[in-house]
Amino acid sequence: MYSLPQYVGKLIKDYLITNLNSLNRVPEVWHYVDIFCHHDDTVRHAHLDALRMAFEHIDKDFKHSKERKALYYTKGRRPRMLLTLWGELRFEREYYVPKSGKDGFFYVDRILGLPARDYYDPLIKATLIEASAKESYSRAGELAGALIGKRFKFVHEQRLARISRQTVRNIILSRELILEDEPRKPRKTDILYIQMDEKFISLQREDKKHHEVKAAVLYTDILPVSMRRRQLHNRRVFTTTGSAGALKDDISDYIAENYDTEHIETVFISGDGASWIKSSRDAYRFTPDVTTHFALDRFHMQQAVNHITPEPNIREVLTYYIREDAKEAFNQTCEAILDDNPHREDVIEEKQAYINRNWSAIQKQKHGRFKGCSVEGHISHILAAVFSSRPKGYTRRMLNHLLPLRTLYVNGDDIKKRYLQSHTDYFFRENIDVETAYLCHSKTVSSKSWHREMMKELNQCRFEDLRFL
């Protein structure tokens, strides 16, 4: 009698031999595409049959085990369909009912961590979740569909394999991801840079038309990559649909967990001068010796100057006065511009007040350790590219699911792994002695209670650790 690995290996070997023999019986030489597609179909069906046999083998061994006979009745075999990366898998498994209760279950579903009534397997779902972090629902469905079934698909086959937008949306909403980072060895640095800004994203079916998303980029240095390109060193992106306080807490917690705060001497914050950004300076004084600075982004400074006057020469003069800290000369020039353009009074006064309000923050740009602010580019790539580059609208619930996905993606996290780890059914704990647990529980608790406890342990142990399989 074959063991399960031997049985599966023999099955796949027989499929391949049959495939090669079928090619030898063809009188003429096949086209390359015919040979490839024929071989692909054979391998896919071999995998599907191997999975089906493995599931039924697991179920059969449990059905005939002494533990099952002592605690459960069998109530017949029930079919199930599951879409895998190799195609649609059809298999049957036994339905078990505790002898002293009505809480029935499918052993194969429980031990393999397959949620009830799910058609898509966990790997396809993980692929959809990852694709949704960088593409639209429709495009994510196309990318995942391209991986299902045949390796090579024609257009009509691609359309049939495509997963609908509504299905992608439902999968995203069905589960929460684990967002906590794994502990790392604290880094040592004497300075941290934090760039902050916000982005308004359109809503639908909500009381407001837009929702403000706050974002921040944390890094320790800017390093050259090539002659015309630089890169933020140790970059970490943070986003939130909540308050500024929630963003500050996320950043502070990350710094406390990943940096040696005793070595931090300076924190440089930059942005557009919004009050919530300026007020965040106190949140990053980790020790009494830490010095925090706020510098206005040069982009917003120059944007305000450009709004004051359309004349290039006058713009250069205003910019010169700002850089040379000649505040009085700057205001006198603005008054002269206002006298010549009374019809633009509101715009000129607004932008003049903006620059005066952030005058000291603009002068911080001269600080020897200030390296500029690229937050507008980050907002464009991180948020606008996905959420607002094309006309779109989101519910708050959907936005609260998509934003963490996008943040994980731009931070280079493994979204597939996080998704699977968020489902405890898919990742298992090692070294569980189920037979010993059976003997212990069977002496102290009823079979109905033991059933629940055993299922918890079965869902947390590896398949190869089960002694009775």
Wavefront OBJ file of the C-alpha trace (Angstrom):
o trace
v 0.000 0.000 0.000
v 1.330 3.436 -0.950
v 1.811 6.275 1.508
v 0.238 9.613 0.581
v 3.423 11.172 -0.911
v 4.154 7.984 -2.857
v 0.584 7.826 -4.118
v 0.611 11.426 -5.318
v 4.025 11.001 -6.913
v 2.897 7.856 -8.739
v -0.237 9.652 -9.962
v 1.711 12.556 -11.444
v 4.269 10.172 -12.971
v 1.495 8.148 -14.668
v -0.013 11.343 -16.070
v 3.304 12.430 -17.558
v 3.951 8.987 -19.080
v 0.482 9.014 -20.636
v 1.133 12.494 -22.007
v 4.413 11.475 -23.639
v 2.907 8.308 -25.075
v 0.075 10.305 -26.631
v 2.626 12.514 -28.366
v 4.474 9.458 -29.757
v 1.287 8.110 -31.302
v 0.805 11.224 -33.427
v 2.030 10.450 -36.981
v 3.112 13.972 -37.887
v 5.204 16.457 -35.926
v 3.030 18.712 -33.784
v 3.315 22.451 -33.751
v 5.190 23.813 -30.727
v 2.061 25.542 -29.391
v 0.077 22.268 -29.587
v 2.759 20.358 -27.695
v 3.091 23.045 -25.023
v -0.649 23.411 -24.452
v -1.193 19.643 -24.405
v 1.576 19.179 -21.852
v 0.260 22.103 -19.793
v -3.228 20.587 -19.656
v -1.808 17.226 -18.595
v 0.273 18.698 -15.777
v -2.640 20.821 -14.536
v -5.023 17.860 -14.426
v -2.353 15.784 -12.701
v -2.033 18.413 -9.993
v -5.797 18.679 -9.550
v -6.188 14.910 -9.301
v -3.281 14.769 -6.853
v -4.965 17.401 -4.662
v -8.276 15.562 -4.807
v -6.634 12.264 -3.881
v -4.701 13.913 -1.040
v -7.854 15.484 0.435
v -9.777 12.227 0.221
v -6.827 10.300 1.693
v -6.718 12.677 4.683
v -10.463 12.320 5.169
v -10.341 8.540 4.860
v -7.600 8.163 7.474
v -9.484 10.321 9.943
v -12.723 8.450 9.257
v -11.103 5.128 10.199
v -9.129 6.485 13.182
v -9.992 5.389 16.727
v -10.427 9.024 17.761
v -13.151 9.591 15.180
v -14.957 6.346 15.972
v -15.012 7.203 19.654
v -16.413 10.709 19.252
v -18.152 11.290 15.903
v -20.803 9.896 13.591
v -20.370 10.135 9.829
v -23.283 11.648 7.928
v -22.278 10.969 4.355
v -20.010 12.558 1.776
v -20.686 16.069 0.495
v -19.189 17.616 -2.665
v -17.226 20.858 -2.746
v -15.757 22.998 -5.537
v -12.660 25.120 -5.029
v -10.978 27.334 -7.610
v -7.207 26.941 -7.401
v -4.323 28.306 -9.464
v -4.427 25.031 -11.457
v -8.143 25.324 -12.153
v -11.385 24.173 -10.580
v -10.982 21.373 -8.045
v -13.915 19.097 -7.239
v -13.718 16.711 -4.309
v -15.901 15.004 -1.716
v -15.450 14.822 2.029
v -17.279 13.340 4.991
v -19.524 15.337 7.285
v -19.006 14.513 10.972
v -21.326 15.114 13.920
v -20.303 14.724 17.609
v -22.083 11.891 19.353
v -23.222 14.162 22.166
v -23.930 17.347 20.214
v -25.185 18.916 16.998
v -22.099 20.948 16.081
v -21.126 19.154 12.854
v -18.069 19.841 10.731
v -16.042 18.799 7.685
v -12.712 17.482 8.903
v -10.880 18.191 5.640
v -12.069 21.801 5.593
v -11.001 22.292 9.190
v -7.586 20.676 8.971
v -6.720 22.448 5.697
v -8.053 25.800 6.914
v -10.625 26.230 4.132
v -13.426 28.626 5.173
v -16.949 27.346 4.626
v -18.601 28.091 1.275
v -15.529 29.849 -0.161
v -15.095 29.223 -3.874
v -11.699 30.909 -4.270
v -8.766 29.310 -2.510
v -6.524 31.332 -0.130
v -3.717 31.732 -2.684
v -6.009 33.337 -5.263
v -7.423 35.637 -2.599
v -3.930 36.639 -1.502
v -3.047 37.398 -5.135
v -6.159 39.560 -5.515
v -5.404 41.453 -2.315
v -1.849 42.188 -3.423
v -2.926 43.317 -6.899
v -5.576 45.617 -5.386
v -2.839 47.541 -3.601
v -1.546 48.876 -6.911
v -4.342 48.411 -9.449
v -8.082 48.925 -9.820
v -10.555 46.157 -8.936
v -11.002 45.307 -12.599
v -7.284 45.143 -13.312
v -6.645 43.105 -10.152
v -9.268 40.583 -11.342
v -7.542 40.354 -14.717
v -4.088 39.815 -13.191
v -5.302 37.079 -10.858
v -7.382 35.454 -13.596
v -4.319 35.255 -15.831
v -2.667 32.986 -13.244
v -5.577 30.546 -13.015
v -5.699 27.457 -15.206
v -3.790 27.481 -18.478
v -0.419 29.137 -18.632
v -1.188 30.565 -22.081
v -4.631 32.009 -22.784
v -6.201 33.537 -25.837
v -8.394 36.631 -25.533
v -11.693 34.776 -25.072
v -10.057 32.557 -22.426
v -8.708 35.614 -20.609
v -12.198 37.088 -20.464
v -13.615 33.872 -19.032
v -10.849 33.657 -16.410
v -11.227 37.283 -15.322
v -12.548 37.758 -11.774
v -15.276 40.378 -11.499
v -14.794 43.732 -9.791
v -17.540 43.004 -7.281
v -15.866 39.739 -6.284
v -12.546 41.534 -5.759
v -14.279 44.152 -3.649
v -16.030 41.530 -1.526
v -12.752 39.696 -0.902
v -11.032 42.923 0.199
v -13.858 43.705 2.612
v -14.088 40.168 3.977
v -10.884 40.191 6.041
v -8.645 42.519 8.020
v -4.876 42.311 7.594
v -2.316 42.093 10.374
v -0.619 45.500 10.281
v 1.865 45.090 13.128
v 5.494 44.950 12.046
v 7.885 42.258 13.147
v 10.364 43.470 15.797
v 13.706 44.594 14.417
v 17.014 45.538 15.899
v 16.833 49.269 16.708
v 18.755 51.488 14.297
v 21.051 54.219 15.513
v 20.830 57.674 13.946
v 21.224 61.212 15.213
v 18.627 62.753 12.879
v 15.217 61.867 11.488
v 13.335 63.565 8.661
v 9.537 63.565 8.487
v 7.595 64.960 5.552
v 3.832 65.450 5.975
v 0.920 66.347 3.741
v -2.709 65.499 3.064
v -4.792 64.334 0.113
v -8.537 64.671 -0.424
v -10.127 61.547 -1.921
v -13.582 61.512 -3.478
v -16.351 59.637 -1.695
v -19.609 58.151 -2.885
v -22.773 57.247 -0.991
v -21.527 59.335 1.951
v -22.638 62.588 3.583
v -19.448 64.325 2.412
v -17.979 64.470 -1.092
v -14.339 64.172 0.008
v -12.331 62.648 2.804
v -8.964 63.914 3.965
v -6.192 61.333 4.115
v -3.104 62.375 6.036
v 0.272 60.962 5.036
v 3.849 61.125 6.280
v 7.218 59.908 5.040
v 9.935 59.085 7.561
v 13.599 58.640 6.567
v 17.129 59.115 7.871
v 19.059 60.439 4.866
v 19.025 61.081 1.121
v 21.555 59.046 -0.846
v 22.559 59.357 -4.517
v 21.485 56.491 -6.751
v 22.770 57.879 -10.051
v 23.901 61.232 -11.440
v 20.344 62.613 -11.548
v 18.536 60.525 -9.005
v 18.508 60.347 -5.237
v 16.758 57.992 -2.865
v 15.408 58.320 0.665
v 17.312 56.040 3.025
v 15.282 53.886 5.462
v 12.039 55.286 4.072
v 8.762 54.420 5.805
v 5.351 55.693 4.707
v 2.427 56.279 7.072
v -1.172 57.059 6.149
v -4.425 57.412 8.018
v -8.043 58.277 7.395
v -8.294 59.376 11.008
v -7.026 62.360 12.938
v -3.597 63.956 12.987
v -3.133 62.492 16.454
v -3.554 58.964 15.092
v -0.832 59.610 12.500
v 1.510 61.034 15.142
v 0.942 57.997 17.344
v 1.729 55.615 14.462
v 4.961 57.447 13.672
v 6.015 57.686 17.325
v 5.345 53.995 17.916
v 7.347 53.014 14.835
v 10.290 55.199 15.865
v 10.230 53.805 19.404
v 10.252 50.222 18.095
v 12.795 50.641 15.293
v 15.206 53.363 16.443
v 17.353 53.926 19.479
v 15.723 57.160 20.657
v 18.621 57.891 23.018
v 20.810 58.650 20.001
v 18.320 60.934 18.212
v 19.359 64.586 18.470
v 17.386 66.305 15.707
v 13.990 65.786 14.068
v 13.317 67.791 10.894
v 9.637 68.128 9.927
v 8.600 69.640 6.607
v 5.360 70.211 4.755
v 2.939 72.852 3.524
v 2.559 74.679 6.848
v -0.788 73.252 7.911
v -1.486 73.704 11.620
v -1.635 69.929 12.286
v 1.863 69.568 10.819
v 3.373 72.422 12.816
v 1.819 71.189 16.046
v 3.388 67.742 15.634
v 6.842 68.972 16.669
v 6.227 68.257 20.359
v 5.263 64.639 19.629
v 8.824 63.760 18.556
v 10.780 65.139 21.516
v 11.695 61.690 22.780
v 14.265 63.086 25.218
v 14.864 66.604 26.599
v 17.933 66.887 24.349
v 16.034 66.368 21.083
v 15.708 69.477 18.905
v 12.779 69.652 16.468
v 12.574 71.970 13.456
v 9.820 72.735 10.980
v 10.732 73.864 7.467
v 8.228 74.923 4.821
v 8.347 72.990 1.580
v 10.034 75.051 -1.171
v 7.324 73.988 -3.595
v 4.570 75.644 -1.544
v 6.668 78.740 -0.978
v 7.303 79.184 -4.685
v 3.684 78.366 -5.488
v 2.553 81.215 -3.236
v 5.008 83.606 -4.909
v 3.730 82.599 -8.356
v 0.158 83.330 -7.268
v 1.098 86.826 -6.112
v 2.313 87.907 -9.550
v 2.549 86.389 -13.036
v 5.633 88.501 -13.928
v 8.845 86.368 -13.941
v 11.100 89.301 -12.999
v 8.963 90.312 -10.025
v 8.790 86.671 -8.915
v 12.582 86.551 -8.840
v 12.672 89.709 -6.722
v 10.138 88.333 -4.233
v 12.008 85.023 -4.002
v 15.269 86.912 -3.423
v 13.753 88.924 -0.556
v 12.424 85.765 1.057
v 15.722 83.925 0.853
v 17.650 86.936 2.180
v 15.217 87.300 5.108
v 14.169 90.789 3.918
v 10.634 90.622 5.227
v 9.954 94.352 5.105
v 11.085 94.654 1.483
v 8.960 91.624 0.587
v 5.815 93.163 2.099
v 6.466 96.548 0.457
v 6.773 94.861 -2.935
v 3.533 92.949 -2.337
v 1.756 96.225 -1.471
v 3.025 97.759 -4.716
v 1.761 94.759 -6.686
v -1.603 95.075 -4.938
v -1.875 98.781 -5.867
v -1.331 97.880 -9.536
v -3.726 94.903 -9.439
v -6.693 95.775 -7.180
v -8.839 93.154 -8.922
v -6.545 90.432 -7.489
v -6.672 91.713 -3.943
v -7.977 88.488 -2.347
v -5.339 86.239 -3.915
v -2.415 88.588 -3.240
v -3.351 89.203 0.391
v -3.954 85.496 1.010
v -0.587 84.395 -0.371
v 1.263 87.294 1.266
v -0.227 86.303 4.622
v 0.696 82.656 3.983
v 4.363 83.527 3.446
v 4.440 85.886 6.449
v 2.816 83.238 8.616
v 5.510 80.721 7.639
v 8.432 83.140 7.388
v 10.527 81.514 10.105
v 9.768 78.049 8.657
v 11.011 79.256 5.262
v 14.257 80.482 6.804
v 14.772 76.971 8.233
v 15.472 75.889 4.648
v 18.931 77.398 5.146
v 19.674 74.986 7.968
v 22.782 72.963 7.239
v 21.008 69.611 7.670
v 17.824 70.422 5.743
v 17.804 68.397 2.528
v 14.636 69.594 0.851
v 11.096 68.270 0.876
v 9.705 65.898 -1.769
v 6.357 65.262 -0.114
v 4.291 66.378 -3.124
v 5.940 63.708 -5.249
v 5.255 61.081 -2.601
v 1.599 62.093 -2.386
v 1.351 61.808 -6.152
v 2.881 58.324 -6.329
v 1.449 56.893 -3.114
v -2.112 58.235 -3.070
v -3.031 60.132 -6.241
v -1.781 57.421 -8.612
v -4.320 54.961 -7.223
v -7.142 56.973 -5.659
v -7.551 60.121 -7.747
v -5.591 59.929 -11.014
v -8.850 58.825 -12.669
v -12.393 59.751 -11.623
v -13.250 57.413 -8.756
v -15.341 57.394 -5.618
v -15.059 55.249 -2.498
v -17.089 54.542 0.577
v -15.349 55.194 3.871
v -15.443 51.502 4.643
v -13.674 50.625 1.396
v -11.157 53.421 1.811
v -10.286 52.131 5.283
v -9.427 48.747 3.717
v -7.588 49.963 0.613
v -5.418 52.606 2.271
v -3.537 50.135 4.549
v -3.011 47.865 1.530
v -1.522 50.708 -0.471
v 0.681 51.714 2.461
v 1.987 48.165 2.871
v 2.741 47.996 -0.856
v 4.769 51.237 -1.018
v 6.672 50.142 2.107
v 7.704 46.930 0.356
v 5.847 44.598 2.728
v 4.811 41.108 1.642
v 1.039 41.580 1.339
v 0.383 37.962 0.396
v 2.153 36.712 3.491
v 0.371 39.227 5.714
v -2.988 38.199 4.253
v -2.343 34.518 4.903
v -1.044 35.264 8.398
v -4.220 37.215 9.081
v -6.104 33.960 8.556
v -4.944 31.712 11.370
v -6.436 28.782 9.477
v -3.704 29.084 6.834
v -0.630 29.208 9.066
v -0.073 26.527 11.680
v 1.771 26.075 14.926
v 4.280 23.218 15.119
v 4.747 20.245 17.456
v 1.189 19.587 18.634
v 0.746 16.020 19.919
v -2.888 15.451 18.949
v -3.020 11.846 20.200
v -1.873 12.889 23.684
v -4.334 15.787 23.614
v -7.090 13.309 22.687
v -6.316 11.034 25.626
v -6.131 13.974 28.035
v -9.329 15.677 26.919
v -11.340 12.479 26.572
v -10.835 11.752 30.286
v -11.759 15.204 31.578
v -14.413 16.744 29.348
v -17.417 15.698 27.314
v -16.994 14.755 23.687
v -18.827 17.903 22.561
v -16.437 20.195 24.457
v -13.448 18.111 23.435
v -14.494 18.407 19.809
v -14.204 22.188 19.973
v -10.861 22.058 21.764
v -9.431 19.450 19.411
v -10.479 21.444 16.356
v -8.692 24.493 17.732
v -5.503 22.463 18.104
v -5.908 20.743 14.755
v -6.206 24.132 13.091
v -2.944 25.198 14.728
v -0.785 22.160 13.962
v 0.956 20.958 10.841
v -0.420 18.180 8.734
v 2.703 16.068 9.090
v 2.513 16.253 12.911
v -0.804 14.362 13.086
v 0.009 10.830 14.229
v -3.181 9.196 13.085
v -2.867 10.350 9.436
l 1 2 3 4 5 6 7 8 9 10 11 12 13 14 15 16 17 18 19 20 21 22 23 24 25 26 27 28 29 30 31 32 33 34 35 36 37 38 39 40 41 42 43 44 45 46 47 48 49 50 51 52 53 54 55 56 57 58 59 60 61 62 63 64 65 66 67 68 69 70 71 72 73 74 75 76 77 78 79 80 81 82 83 84 85 86 87 88 89 90 91 92 93 94 95 96 97 98 99 100 101 102 103 104 105 106 107 108 109 110 111 112 113 114 115 116 117 118 119 120 121 122 123 124 125 126 127 128 129 130 131 132 133 134 135 136 137 138 139 140 141 142 143 144 145 146 147 148 149 150 151 152 153 154 155 156 157 158 159 160 161 162 163 164 165 166 167 168 169 170 171 172 173 174 175 176 177 178 179 180 181 182 183 184 185 186 187 188 189 190 191 192 193 194 195 196 197 198 199 200 201 202 203 204 205 206 207 208 209 210 211 212 213 214 215 216 217 218 219 220 221 222 223 224 225 226 227 228 229 230 231 232 233 234 235 236 237 238 239 240 241 242 243 244 245 246 247 248 249 250 251 252 253 254 255 256 257 258 259 260 261 262 263 264 265 266 267 268 269 270 271 272 273 274 275 276 277 278 279 280 281 282 283 284 285 286 287 288 289 290 291 292 293 294 295 296 297 298 299 300 301 302 303 304 305 306 307 308 309 310 311 312 313 314 315 316 317 318 319 320 321 322 323 324 325 326 327 328 329 330 331 332 333 334 335 336 337 338 339 340 341 342 343 344 345 346 347 348 349 350 351 352 353 354 355 356 357 358 359 360 361 362 363 364 365 366 367 368 369 370 371 372 373 374 375 376 377 378 379 380 381 382 383 384 385 386 387 388 389 390 391 392 393 394 395 396 397 398 399 400 401 402 403 404 405 406 407 408 409 410 411 412 413 414 415 416 417 418 419 420 421 422 423 424 425 426 427 428 429 430 431 432 433 434 435 436 437 438 439 440 441 442 443 444 445 446 447 448 449 450 451 452 453 454 455 456 457 458 459 460 461 462 463 464 465 466 467 468 469
